[in-house]
Amino acid sequence: MNWIAIAVTFKLAMLTAVVLLVVGLPIAYWLTFSKWRWKFIVESVVALPLVLPPTVLGFYILVAIGPHSPVGRFYSDVVGHPLPFTFEGLLLASILYSLPFAVQPFAAALA
């Protein structure tokens, strides 16, 4: 049995859960109690992974963090290696994909 794959999966799940708690709870609080007129834009961006097919979302993330994008170039300049196909890239994609599944229940619980 490949224990490395299980360890990477467990590490990814734990880090994703922690980051979603730290990032998702403040976003949900703000969405619940904010009176900002354009709040629906943030709600739409947060819910975007729910309406995009996973392959399309993955392609968009790959393009956004690729070596020819500003984010990808910045990351590569700072860290020294490209972001796609690394654990950090996997973590970022997992967070972006899972964000609506954290924010919406948090917002419902706070309402």
C-alpha positions, 0 to 999 in steps of 0.5 A, spaced: 500 500 500 502 506 498 502 510 504 505 516 501 499 518 497 494 517 504 499 521 508 499 527 502 491 526 502 490 527 509 495 533 509 491 536 504 484 535 507 487 538 514 490 544 511 484 545 507 479 545 513 484 549 517 484 554 511 477 554 510 475 555 517 480 561 517 478 564 511 471 562 510 468 564 517 470 571 516 467 571 509 461 568 511 460 573 517 461 579 513 456 576 508 451 575 513 452 582 517 454 587 511 449 592 508 454 593 503 450 594 496 454 590 492 455 584 496 451 580 491 458 580 487 462 577 493 456 572 494 457 570 486 464 569 486 464 565 492 459 561 489 462 560 482 465 553 483 458 550 484 456 552 477 462 551 474 464 544 471 470 541 475 474 541 469 473 548 467 474 550 474 481 546 474 483 549 467 481 556 470 486 555 476 491 552 472 491 558 467 491 563 473 497 560 477 501 558 470 508 560 469 505 565 464 500 569 469 502 574 474 500 570 480 505 564 477 510 569 475 510 572 482 510 565 486 516 562 481 520 569 483 519 568 490 519 561 491 523 559 486 519 553 482 512 554 479 506 553 482 502 548 478 503 541 479 506 542 486 502 541 493 501 548 494 498 548 487 493 542 489 492 546 496 490 552 493 485 549 488 482 545 493 481 551 497 478 555 491 473 548 490 471 548 497 470 555 499 462 555 497 461 549 501 464 552 507 462 559 506 454 558 505 453 553 511 457 558 516 453 564 513 446 560 514 449 558 521 450 565 523 444 568 520 
